[in-house]
């Protein structure tokens, strides 16, 4: 990806990787390129840091799926979906990947 290489040529640049199917499925490649070109990057989910990314901050996907399962159970028990309150994530995770030995200077 030439865009990440271009970011690495100038000092002071960084990368914020947004959530999406493309970025999630290519998380290892994105993390490798960011590390290779010395571009600090922040990712949306823990899996990005586990794949080699510098750090991630975002919702806990497991907690979100568990919350969704509780909603499905309530609907299957007869509650109307329209009567259920809208809920936001309540658990966020910060994962820092220190073994990268990341130096910007």
C-alpha positions as a printed NumPy array, in Angstrom:
array([[  0.   ,   0.   ,   0.   ],
       [  1.8  ,   3.094,  -1.185],
       [ -0.327,   5.353,   1.035],
       [  1.196,   3.92 ,   4.212],
       [  4.698,   4.177,   2.747],
       [  4.033,   7.833,   1.905],
       [  2.944,   8.492,   5.494],
       [  6.193,   6.98 ,   6.703],
       [  8.363,   9.295,   4.614],
       [  7.352,  12.403,   6.564],
       [  7.906,  12.74 ,  10.285],
       [  4.917,  13.369,  12.509],
       [  2.316,  11.413,  10.557],
       [  0.07 ,   8.774,  12.045],
       [ -2.75 ,   6.513,  10.994],
       [ -6.205,   5.953,  12.459],
       [ -7.636,   2.728,  11.061],
       [-11.422,   2.705,  10.96 ],
       [-13.657,  -0.252,  11.615],
       [-14.824,  -2.203,   8.59 ],
       [-14.834,  -5.587,   6.918],
       [-11.9  ,  -4.686,   4.658],
       [ -9.666,  -3.368,   7.422],
       [-10.58 ,  -6.218,   9.779],
       [ -9.824,  -8.908,   7.196],
       [ -6.522,  -7.225,   6.244],
       [ -5.506,  -6.242,   9.773],
       [ -2.241,  -8.195,   9.764],
       [ -1.079,  -6.665,   6.481],
       [ -2.037,  -3.152,   7.59 ],
       [ -0.212,  -3.589,  10.905],
       [  2.887,  -4.979,   9.159],
       [  2.998,  -2.099,   6.681],
       [  2.522,   0.505,   9.409],
       [  5.331,  -1.053,  11.436],
       [  7.649,  -1.439,   8.425],
       [  7.206,   2.218,   7.44 ],
       [  7.326,   3.406,  11.068],
       [  3.855,   4.91 ,  11.04 ],
       [  2.166,   4.906,  14.447],
       [ -1.349,   3.565,  14.061],
       [ -4.414,   3.296,  16.282],
       [ -6.907,   0.51 ,  15.587],
       [-10.542,  -0.032,  16.597],
       [-10.416,  -3.545,  18.088],
       [ -8.176,  -5.77 ,  20.205],
       [ -7.668,  -8.186,  17.293],
       [ -5.625,  -5.537,  15.452],
       [ -3.137,  -5.265,  18.32 ],
       [ -3.051,  -9.055,  18.58 ],
       [ -2.157,  -9.104,  14.865],
       [  0.819,  -6.809,  15.443],
       [ -0.719,  -3.334,  15.579],
       [  0.732,  -0.707,  17.91 ],
       [ -2.428,  -0.087,  19.939],
       [ -6.172,  -0.416,  19.817],
       [ -8.982,   1.349,  21.607],
       [-12.564,   0.372,  21.081],
       [-15.537,  -1.628,  22.189],
       [-15.246,  -5.164,  23.477],
       [-16.765,  -7.208,  20.647],
       [-17.459, -10.223,  22.865],
       [-19.451,  -8.053,  25.273],
       [-21.379,  -6.582,  22.323],
       [-22.309, -10.011,  20.995],
       [-23.384, -11.124,  24.469],
       [-25.562,  -8.036,  24.785],
       [-27.107,  -8.753,  21.379],
       [-27.798, -12.352,  22.419],
       [-29.699, -11.118,  25.47 ],
       [-31.838,  -8.944,  23.192],
       [-32.555, -11.875,  20.886],
       [-33.558, -13.95 ,  23.906],
       [-35.944, -11.242,  25.085],
       [-37.544, -11.068,  21.627],
       [-37.87 , -14.844,  21.461],
       [-39.554, -14.731,  24.881],
       [-42.254, -12.483,  23.387],
       [-41.102,  -8.903,  23.955],
       [-41.56 ,  -6.521,  21.05 ],
       [-38.316,  -5.305,  19.534],
       [-39.749,  -1.796,  19.286],
       [-40.272,  -1.747,  23.062],
       [-36.666,  -2.603,  23.907],
       [-34.406,   0.32 ,  24.796],
       [-31.49 ,   1.254,  22.594],
       [-28.236,   0.421,  24.335],
       [-24.731,   1.646,  23.791],
       [-21.498,  -0.221,  24.474],
       [-20.512,  -0.2  ,  28.129],
       [-17.109,  -1.865,  27.956],
       [-14.125,  -0.412,  26.086],
       [-10.634,  -1.863,  25.806],
       [ -7.221,  -0.258,  25.463],
       [ -4.587,  -2.693,  24.202],
       [ -0.979,  -1.549,  23.843],
       [  1.505,  -3.724,  22.029],
       [  4.895,  -2.795,  23.579],
       [  7.014,  -5.595,  22.063],
       [  7.102,  -3.767,  18.73 ],
       [ 10.095,  -1.652,  19.761],
       [  8.535,   1.233,  17.883],
       [ 10.737,   4.313,  17.464],
       [  9.65 ,   7.365,  15.497],
       [ 12.903,   9.328,  15.575]])
